[in-house]
Amino acid sequence: MTAVLETPPQIERAGTRAVPMTRLTLIELRKLADTRAGLWLLIVIGFATVATSAIMIGWAPDDEQTLQGFFQFGLLPSSVLLPVLGILSMTGEWSQRTALTTFTLVPARGRIIVAKLAAGVLIAIASTAAALALSAGANLIGAALGGDGSWDIAGSLIWQGVALQVLFVLMGIGFGALLLNTPLAIVTYFALPMVWSILGGTIKALKTAAEWLDMNVTTTAMSEPGMTSGEWARVGVSAAVWVVLPLALGVWRVLRREVS
């Protein structure tokens, strides 16, 4: 009797059909909540977003209790915490020692990186949509309790909100890929821009540079409708430094790092 060893269909080999990118992206999305840290981070983001609506209803002036007001404030928790999820998605393969399994099943590391980037973009879009839905519910409650209840919201504010979330998530992924160490990446992600903001705000010679290179400054305009071309230019320059550069260096490192 002869035993036949079958190769699992999910393993990519030369001459065989590659795992579809949609499947890889869905796997990466699922992995965002597979660990305790990722799951609790998503839960905290959800509760924090709900809390912003409660704060607005309880303490904001009546004229600020509008769909646009709830939405603007509701984006804050996810814009701060979602990048940490992006960091975990990149560092998890190495900290959880799953890189060997992942890159054995899919040897083309570039495809895994693309799937992680796609998952990050999708979770950013989903969080913005969730914030908008929660804002609509909060607006109904606020109107019933005496708030303004206006449903007017600038269309530009919605897609600017999506762009803001995507930028910060990609920034987190970039820092995670560059450092490949969860604690170091998280600390660096929060500390380095903060230090730059402090230096740019206190040192007169750096003030002009900070207006173009400080993400905390340039992205402020994205929380208001109708950005100008100059504001977009500042966002683009700062994103090139804080998003594109770390991401490019991080991808290069992941592609070249030895898996052990």
C-alpha positions, -999 to 999 in steps of 0.1 A, spaced: 0 0 0 14 34 -10 6 65 10 1 97 -9 11 130 9 -11 158 -3 1 194 -2 -24 216 16 -41 239 -9 -34 270 10 4 266 6 18 285 -23 43 266 -44 58 272 -78 34 262 -105 3 262 -82 -24 287 -78 -17 314 -52 -40 321 -23 -64 348 -35 -56 383 -21 -92 386 -8 -87 355 13 -54 368 27 -70 401 35 -99 384 53 -74 364 73 -55 395 83 -88 412 93 -96 382 115 -61 382 130 -67 418 142 -91 404 168 -74 370 174 -52 381 202 -64 395 236 -46 428 229 -63 432 195 -97 422 208 -96 444 238 -83 473 218 -113 470 194 -137 468 224 -121 499 240 -124 518 208 -161 509 206 -168 520 242 -147 552 238 -166 561 207 -199 556 225 -186 576 254 -179 606 231 -216 607 222 -226 605 259 -202 633 268 -217 655 240 -252 648 251 -244 654 287 -222 684 286 -220 700 251 -241 731 243 -273 724 226 -262 741 193 -232 717 191 -254 686 194 -257 680 157 -248 651 134 -216 669 123 -207 677 159 -211 641 171 -192 628 141 -162 651 146 -158 643 182 -166 606 176 -136 601 154 -111 610 181 -109 576 199 -103 556 168 -78 581 154 -57 576 185 -61 539 191 -65 523 157 -28 529 148 -19 507 177 -40 479 160 -19 486 129 13 482 149 1 449 164 -8 436 129 28 440 118 47 431 150 24 402 159 40 379 133 73 382 151 62 387 188 38 357 185 63 337 166 39 331 137 61 345 110 76 311 101 41 296 96 28 326 78 57 329 53 58 291 49 22 290 38 26 322 17 63 326 8 57 358 -12 60 382 18 50 411 -3 15 396 -7 12 393 31 22 429 35 -3 441 9 -30 421 27 -21 437 61 -22 472 44 -56 464 29 -69 451 62 -57 483 79 -75 505 53 -107 484 56 -107 487 94 -102 524 92 -131 528 68 -153 505 90 -145 526 121 -154 558 103 -187 543 92 -194 530 127 -186 565 141 -211 580 116 -238 555 126 -233 560 163 -234 598 157 -267 595 139 -281 575 169 -267 601 194 -282 629 173 -316 614 177 -312 611 214 -297 645 217 -326 661 198 -351 643 220 -334 658 251 -334 693 237 -303 694 215 -301 711 181 -306 678 162 -295 691 129 -287 665 102 -266 687 80 -231 674 75 -205 684 49 -197 656 25 -161 666 25 -159 660 63 -169 624 59 -143 615 33 -117 636 51 -125 616 82 -119 584 63 -86 598 50 -75 608 85 -82 573 99 -64 556 70 -34 579 74 -30 571 111 -35 534 106 -9 533 79 15 553 101 10 527 128 16 499 103 48 517 91 62 520 126 53 484 134 70 471 102 101 493 108 107 483 144 91 448 145 88 451 183 54 458 198 64 479 230 91 498 211 69 506 182 40 518 203 62 540 225 80 554 195 48 560 176 34 582 204 66 597 218 84 607 186 57 629 171 49 643 206 85 654 210 86 669 176 53 688 184 68 702 216 101 712 199 81 728 170 59 747 194 86 760 217 116 766 193 109 796 171 133 784 144 114 752 140 79 768 138 77 770 100 90 735 96 65 722 121 37 736 101 47 713 73 62 683 91 41 679 123 13 654 117 -5 666 148 -7 701 133 -13 694 96 -41 668 102 -60 692 124 -76 707 93 -90 673 83 -114 675 112 -131 705 96 -150 706 63 -136 722 32 -98 719 33 -78 742 11 -51 731 -13 -25 745 10 -38 724 39 -37 693 17 -2 701 7 9 703 43 -8 670 50 9 654 20 44 666 31 40 654 67 25 621 55 55 615 33 78 619 64 57 601 90 38 575 69 54 568 36 91 568 48 86 545 78 63 522 57 88 520 29 117 512 52 95 488 72 85 469 41 121 466 30 131 453 65 102 427 66 111 415 31 148 410 40 146 398 77 155 362 83 127 341 98 138 319 127 
